Amino acid sequence: MIAPSWSTDGLIETKGDELIQTLLDSGYNVILRPHPMTYKKSQKTIKKIEKKFTK
């Protein structure tokens, strides 16, 4: 599970895509639980990640 704290330059905003892909490529099951502020302040990033990784 990835559940980082929020920041405009936080993990999801800077390396989220790359980190999730690396974990999936390594055979891990990934659950992303963003900080509530990430949903408010980084909606584009969340939507991009959802689009790319949702089955």
Backbone as CSV, one residue per row, in Angstrom:
resi,resn,N_x,N_y,N_z,CA_x,CA_y,CA_z,C_x,C_y,C_z
1,MET,0.851,-1.169,0.000,0.000,0.000,0.000,0.897,1.232,0.000
2,ILE,0.551,2.167,-0.833,1.247,3.452,-0.861,0.274,4.478,-0.305
3,ALA,0.625,5.150,0.792,-0.240,6.143,1.420,0.604,7.343,1.866
4,PRO,1.123,8.100,0.911,2.009,9.212,1.258,1.268,10.429,1.799
5,SER,2.006,11.272,2.489,1.439,12.533,2.953,1.324,13.479,1.760
6,TRP,0.709,14.630,1.977,0.447,15.548,0.880,1.470,16.680,0.832
7,SER,1.800,17.065,-0.381,2.655,18.217,-0.652,2.572,18.461,-2.151
8,THR,2.786,19.693,-2.577,2.756,19.969,-4.015,3.902,19.274,-4.728
9,ASP,4.935,18.926,-3.989,6.050,18.174,-4.572,6.208,16.829,-3.862
10,GLY,5.073,16.247,-3.497,5.061,14.975,-2.789,5.314,13.790,-3.706
11,LEU,5.304,12.627,-3.127,5.620,11.389,-3.837,4.697,11.146,-5.034
12,ILE,3.418,11.311,-4.852,2.484,11.059,-5.951,2.699,12.062,-7.079
13,GLU,2.893,13.308,-6.727,3.068,14.358,-7.735,4.386,14.239,-8.492
14,THR,5.419,13.730,-7.849,6.737,13.698,-8.489,7.125,12.334,-9.054
15,LYS,6.756,11.258,-8.382,7.206,9.919,-8.793,6.100,8.871,-8.788
16,GLY,4.850,9.289,-8.621,3.754,8.338,-8.478,3.651,7.342,-9.606
17,ASP,3.588,7.859,-10.832,3.495,7.020,-12.025,4.643,6.013,-12.097
18,GLU,5.832,6.533,-11.946,7.047,5.717,-12.050,7.103,4.655,-10.949
19,LEU,6.787,5.048,-9.726,6.823,4.117,-8.595,5.804,2.994,-8.770
20,ILE,4.586,3.353,-9.133,3.550,2.336,-9.320,3.952,1.361,-10.418
21,GLN,4.448,1.876,-11.528,4.853,1.008,-12.636,5.975,0.067,-12.218
22,THR,6.948,0.581,-11.481,8.061,-0.241,-11.009,7.565,-1.361,-10.098
23,LEU,6.666,-1.029,-9.185,6.128,-2.043,-8.275,5.324,-3.098,-9.032
24,LEU,4.498,-2.668,-9.970,3.717,-3.619,-10.766,4.624,-4.515,-11.598
25,ASP,5.641,-3.924,-12.205,6.591,-4.700,-13.007,7.347,-5.725,-12.166
26,SER,7.476,-5.442,-10.872,8.174,-6.361,-9.961,7.235,-7.412,-9.374
27,GLY,5.971,-7.386,-9.795,5.024,-8.398,-9.358,4.202,-8.046,-8.131
28,TYR,4.298,-6.818,-7.666,3.537,-6.407,-6.490,2.117,-6.012,-6.869
29,ASN,1.185,-6.239,-5.956,-0.173,-5.725,-6.065,-0.141,-4.343,-5.415
30,VAL,-0.560,-3.317,-6.116,-0.435,-1.949,-5.612,-1.806,-1.375,-5.286
31,ILE,-1.919,-0.825,-4.091,-3.100,-0.079,-3.674,-2.620,1.327,-3.346
32,LEU,-3.155,2.305,-4.036,-2.775,3.697,-3.795,-3.859,4.363,-2.969
33,ARG,-3.463,4.943,-1.859,-4.399,5.668,-1.003,-3.849,7.077,-0.796
34,PRO,-4.201,7.980,-1.693,-3.688,9.346,-1.586,-4.232,10.078,-0.360
35,HIS,-3.479,11.048,0.086,-3.918,11.944,1.147,-5.145,12.704,0.636
36,PRO,-6.122,13.000,1.485,-7.314,13.732,1.033,-7.005,15.047,0.299
37,MET,-5.951,15.737,0.701,-5.594,16.987,0.014,-5.083,16.725,-1.397
38,THR,-4.528,15.551,-1.626,-4.064,15.209,-2.967,-5.251,15.171,-3.922
39,TYR,-6.381,14.649,-3.455,-7.587,14.634,-4.289,-8.034,16.051,-4.640
40,LYS,-7.872,16.974,-3.709,-8.307,18.358,-3.947,-7.323,19.144,-4.792
41,LYS,-6.043,18.975,-4.537,-5.026,19.825,-5.157,-4.329,19.214,-6.363
42,SER,-4.434,17.909,-6.543,-3.716,17.240,-7.644,-4.654,16.327,-8.435
43,GLN,-5.830,16.830,-8.746,-6.833,16.015,-9.435,-6.341,15.490,-10.781
44,LYS,-5.608,16.303,-11.521,-5.103,15.862,-12.825,-4.162,14.671,-12.673
45,THR,-3.302,14.734,-11.675,-2.358,13.643,-11.436,-3.097,12.367,-11.053
46,ILE,-4.070,12.476,-10.167,-4.842,11.310,-9.736,-5.591,10.704,-10.919
47,LYS,-6.220,11.539,-11.723,-6.965,11.035,-12.889,-6.035,10.340,-13.886
48,LYS,-4.840,10.897,-14.068,-3.855,10.291,-14.975,-3.450,8.905,-14.468
49,ILE,-3.183,8.806,-13.176,-2.795,7.527,-12.574,-3.951,6.527,-12.665
50,GLU,-5.165,6.981,-12.349,-6.330,6.092,-12.435,-6.512,5.571,-13.859
51,LYS,-6.408,6.458,-14.829,-6.594,6.065,-16.227,-5.542,5.041,-16.660
52,LYS,-4.313,5.266,-16.237,-3.218,4.396,-16.650,-3.262,3.024,-15.978
53,PHE,-3.644,2.983,-14.708,-3.486,1.748,-13.945,-4.773,1.034,-13.545
54,THR,-5.932,1.626,-13.787,-7.179,0.950,-13.434,-7.490,-0.113,-14.469
55,LYS,-7.802,-1.289,-13.980,-8.101,-2.418,-14.884,-9.509,-2.314,-15.412
